[in-house]
Amino acid sequence: MRNRHHRFGKATAGLAIATLAVFGAAAHAQDSNKKSQSPALDNISLWVGGYYTNNDTNIGGKTNFLNTKGNVNLEKDLDFKKHKAVPRVRLDFLIGEHQGFSFDYYEVNRSHSRTLQENIDFLGQPIDATAEARGNLKFTFGSAAYKWWFGTGDDVFGLGLGAAYYKVHASVYGSASIDGESVASGASANESAWAPNLQIGWRHSFNEQWRMYFNASGVKKNGGQLNGHIYDAALGLEYFPWQNVGIGAEYAYTKIKLNQDKRQYNLDLDMKLNGPAAYIRFRF
């Protein structure tokens, strides 16, 4: 059932992208001679680049075994790297002059293990202790929204409504060996969900080469096996030395807080990402 749901998610996302491409190409052909469109907007706009994130990630788990509950910070407890390059792609299409589609996709994929070995003295007796901890996290996010743009001058404001698909594959596992006796515990989650997505935006055109923008979006889901919220915001600047190709730079912040409920365990993901992002920009 899970594989079927995963294939359905991929097929739906592929169909959405194909539909956007058809509409975007048609809009470009129809609007090429229109003069009232804001210079801050493009018929087709593509961002391809990376998000160099500063990470702060907590995974909390609870099991029925002795009703134990704990929290692991991947960066502090498991020595995950604090910074990570996250690939990201955005795609916008206009249909007419003031409406269109917006698509966003990124994926965070991290894995690391840490081994500690030390001798301790307990009541005058030396004890050999070895501990190993492992953590894995793969978070995938994609959204598609229908967007309305208000304004025809150098400044336009956007409002978007759509849906977001997100998937979490996370696990924390620890084992310890004390004088030859081993104990182990862990928790994991592998769930995905759809949720409504709200977007707002602002675009400003200084001239043909320089533009500025602000994007913000929010996802909130109260029920289901994977619930919580995802917030994202970015402020950026674009420079086009050529008519159709340029570069973009922004500072972005992402807050992800999700909870998985099951009969045997409860796993929480609390992740903050912030840092600069750079993109190759294409506009048509």
NORNORMO-V698356 format. One record per residue. N is the residue number from 1. SS is DSSP state (H for helix, E for strand, L for the rest). PHI is phi as a letter, one per 30 degrees, with the letter a starting at -180 (NA if undefined). PSI is psi as a letter, one per 20 degrees, with the letter a starting at -180 (999 if undefined). Layout:
N&SS&PHI&PSI ; N&SS&PHI&PSI
//
This chain:
1&L&NA&h ; 2&H&d&g ; 3&H&d&h ; 4&H&d&g ; 5&H&d&h ; 6&H&d&g ; 7&H&d&h ; 8&H&d&g ; 9&H&d&g ; 10&H&d&g ; 11&H&d&g ; 12&H&d&g ; 13&H&d&g ; 14&H&d&g ; 15&H&d&h ; 16&H&d&g ; 17&H&d&g ; 18&H&d&g ; 19&H&d&g ; 20&H&d&g ; 21&H&d&g ; 22&H&d&g ; 23&H&d&h ; 24&H&d&g ; 25&H&d&g ; 26&H&d&g ; 27&H&d&h ; 28&H&d&g ; 29&H&d&h ; 30&H&d&h ; 31&H&c&j ; 32&L&d&h ; 33&L&c&j ; 34&L&d&q ; 35&L&c&i ; 36&L&d&i ; 37&L&d&q ; 38&L&d&q ; 39&L&d&i ; 40&L&d&i ; 41&L&c&q ; 42&L&b&q ; 43&L&d&g ; 44&E&b&p ; 45&E&b&p ; 46&E&b&p ; 47&E&c&p ; 48&E&b&o ; 49&E&a&b ; 50&E&b&q ; 51&E&c&o ; 52&E&d&n ; 53&E&c&q ; 54&E&c&p ; 55&E&c&q ; 56&E&b&o ; 57&E&b&p ; 58&E&c&p ; 59&E&b&p ; 60&E&c&q ; 61&E&b&q ; 62&E&b&p ; 63&E&b&r ; 64&L&d&i ; 65&H&d&o ; 66&H&h&j ; 67&H&h&l ; 68&L&d&q ; 69&E&b&p ; 70&E&a&r ; 71&E&b&p ; 72&E&b&p ; 73&E&c&o ; 74&L&d&h ; 75&L&d&g ; 76&L&d&g ; 77&L&d&h ; 78&L&c&j ; 79&L&i&k ; 80&L&d&q ; 81&L&d&p ; 82&L&d&h ; 83&E&c&q ; 84&E&a&p ; 85&E&d&p ; 86&E&c&o ; 87&E&d&q ; 88&E&b&q ; 89&E&b&p ; 90&E&b&q ; 91&E&b&p ; 92&E&b&q ; 93&E&b&q ; 94&E&c&q ; 95&E&c&o ; 96&L&i&b ; 97&L&c&h ; 98&L&b&j ; 99&E&b&q ; 100&E&l&a ; 101&E&c&q ; 102&E&b&p ; 103&E&b&q ; 104&E&b&q ; 105&E&b&p ; 106&E&a&r ; 107&E&b&p ; 108&E&c&p ; 109&E&b&o ; 110&E&b&q ; 111&E&a&p ; 112&E&a&q ; 113&E&b&q ; 114&E&b&p ; 115&E&c&p ; 116&E&b&p ; 117&E&b&p ; 118&E&a&q ; 119&E&c&p ; 120&E&b&q ; 121&E&c&p ; 122&E&b&o ; 123&L&h&l ; 124&L&i&j ; 125&E&c&p ; 126&E&d&p ; 127&E&b&p ; 128&E&d&p ; 129&E&b&p ; 130&E&b&p ; 131&E&b&q ; 132&E&b&p ; 133&E&b&p ; 134&E&b&q ; 135&E&b&q ; 136&E&b&p ; 137&E&b&p ; 138&E&b&o ; 139&E&c&p ; 140&E&c&p ; 141&E&b&p ; 142&E&b&q ; 143&E&b&q ; 144&E&b&p ; 145&E&b&q ; 146&E&d&p ; 147&E&b&p ; 148&E&c&p ; 149&E&c&p ; 150&E&c&p ; 151&L&j&q ; 152&L&b&i ; 153&L&d&b ; 154&L&d&i ; 155&E&c&p ; 156&E&b&q ; 157&E&b&p ; 158&E&b&q ; 159&E&b&p ; 160&E&b&q ; 161&E&b&p ; 162&E&a&b ; 163&E&b&q ; 164&E&b&q ; 165&E&c&p ; 166&E&b&q ; 167&E&b&p ; 168&E&b&p ; 169&E&b&o ; 170&E&b&q ; 171&E&a&q ; 172&E&b&p ; 173&E&b&p ; 174&E&b&q ; 175&E&b&q ; 176&E&b&q ; 177&E&b&o ; 178&E&b&o ; 179&L&h&l ; 180&L&i&i ; 181&E&c&p ; 182&E&c&q ; 183&E&b&q ; 184&E&b&q ; 185&E&a&q ; 186&E&a&r ; 187&E&b&q ; 188&E&a&r ; 189&E&b&q ; 190&E&b&n ; 191&E&b&q ; 192&E&b&r ; 193&E&a&q ; 194&E&c&q ; 195&E&a&q ; 196&E&d&q ; 197&E&b&p ; 198&E&c&p ; 199&E&b&q ; 200&E&b&q ; 201&E&a&r ; 202&E&b&p ; 203&E&b&p ; 204&E&b&p ; 205&E&c&o ; 206&L&d&g ; 207&L&a&a ; 208&L&d&h ; 209&L&c&h ; 210&E&c&p ; 211&E&b&q ; 212&E&b&q ; 213&E&a&r ; 214&E&b&p ; 215&E&b&q ; 216&E&b&q ; 217&E&b&q ; 218&E&b&q ; 219&E&b&p ; 220&E&b&p ; 221&E&b&p ; 222&L&c&h ; 223&L&c&a ; 224&L&i&r ; 225&L&d&i ; 226&E&b&n ; 227&E&b&r ; 228&E&k&b ; 229&E&b&q ; 230&E&b&p ; 231&E&b&q ; 232&E&b&p ; 233&E&b&q ; 234&E&a&p ; 235&E&c&p ; 236&E&b&r ; 237&E&b&p ; 238&E&b&q ; 239&E&b&p ; 240&L&c&n ; 241&L&d&h ; 242&L&c&r ; 243&L&d&g ; 244&L&c&i ; 245&E&b&p ; 246&E&a&a ; 247&E&b&q ; 248&E&b&q ; 249&E&b&p ; 250&E&b&r ; 251&E&c&p ; 252&E&b&q ; 253&E&b&p ; 254&E&b&p ; 255&E&b&p ; 256&E&b&p ; 257&E&b&o ; 258&E&b&q ; 259&E&b&p ; 260&E&c&p ; 261&E&c&p ; 262&L&b&r ; 263&L&d&h ; 264&L&c&h ; 265&E&a&r ; 266&E&b&p ; 267&E&b&p ; 268&E&c&q ; 269&E&b&p ; 270&E&b&o ; 271&E&b&p ; 272&E&c&p ; 273&E&b&p ; 274&E&a&q ; 275&E&l&a ; 276&E&d&q ; 277&E&b&q ; 278&E&b&q ; 279&E&b&q ; 280&E&d&p ; 281&E&c&p ; 282&E&b&p ; 283&E&b&q ; 284&L&b&999
//
